[in-house]
């Protein structure tokens, strides 16, 4: 992996990765707008809750994909470079995700 692809606070993504992440976020954004519309139209609570759960599942899927990419690229690169502190950062990130 090239150094320019893994920096401390930025990451250059492939065009395919970028498009996939943006597509997922656009879909989630549409789902959230749909939930807002349901609330505005006084939809039945269980119907709103089901849609909200779908958004949560979509965000979890997004997070899993992003985390996997991070581990395969930045974390692996840093470990090969001897930057052990990256493991601590990964553990802290996982702990925050699991709250």
Number of C-alpha atoms within 10 A of each C-alpha: 10 8 9 9 14 19 12 8 5 9 13 11 13 10 8 9 14 11 12 14 16 13 12 15 15 12 14 19 13 13 17 16 12 15 20 14 13 16 13 9 9 10 13 10 10 9 11 18 12 12 16 16 11 15 19 13 13 17 15 13 13 17 14 12 14 14 16 11 14 16 15 12 16 20 22 17 20 19 13 10 9 10 12 12 12 18 15 10 12 15 12 12 12 12 10 9 10 7 5
